[in-house]
Amino acid sequence: MTDSDILITLTSGEVVDLCRRGLQRVNAFPDAINAVTDALLWCELHGVSSHGLNMLSTYMKRALSGGIDPQAVPRITHQHGAMGTS
């Protein structure tokens, strides 16, 4: 059996805890922790696992390497319909 053959089942509470702890370890802004955790959990619960929990390690690696600023606070400066720019 390889690592890719192992199935781990988590409750939604465990997913939330895992996400929050991981994002806290990379010093993410508290509001970002909540928003990212909510989005990852929503994706998992709605069958979009490609954008769910498996993205957590990518976000953490990018935060540690400088590719993502974990302290950034998004701000919308222009909005037109469903589009916004910062």
N, C-alpha and C positions, 0 to 999 in steps of 0.2 A: 504494500500500500504506500502511495506517495502522499506528500502534503496536499496535493490538489484533490486527492480522493477523500479527504476528511471533511465531514459536514458538521458544522457547529451551529446549534440553534440557540438564539438569544431572545429574551423577552424584549419588548419595546423599552422597558425601564433599563435593561442592561445595555441596550444600544445607546440610549441617552447618556447613561453614565460613562460608557466607553468613549463616546464622542467628546463629552465635556472634559473628561480627564486628559484625553489626548490633546485637545486644543488648549487647555490650561498649561500643559507641559511646554508648548511652543509660545507661551505668553500672549495668547490671542486676547484681543479686546473683549470684555465681558458681553457686550451686545452682539459681537460677531460670533461668540461661542453659542449663544442662544439661537441666532439666525441660522448658522450652519448646521447645528444639531437638529433643529426643526426641519430644515430642508432635507438632510440626509435621511432622517427617520421617515418623512413623508414619502420620499422616493422608495425606500424599502417597503413601506406598507402598501404602496400602490404598484408594486411589481416593476419598478424602474431601478433595479439594483445596479445597473451600470452607472447611475448617478447617485447611488446611495452610499452605504457604509464603506464599500470598497474604495471610495474616493478619499476617505479620511487619511490614509497613509500618504497619499499623494499630496494633499494639502499640508500635512505636517512636514514632509520632506521639503516642499517648496518654501515653507515658512522658515525652516532651519537653514536653507541654502540662500535665502534672500530673494527668492523669486516671488514671494508673497509677503507683504508687510502685515504681520498679524495684529499690529496696532492701528491699522488704517481704519478710518471712519468714512464710509461712503457718503457722498453728498451729490444730490441731483441739482444741476444748475440750469438745465433746460429740459423741458418735457413737451412732447408732441404726441398725443395719443398714447400708444403703448411704448413709445420710444423715449429714452432719456439719455442725457450725456452728462458727464461730470468734468 
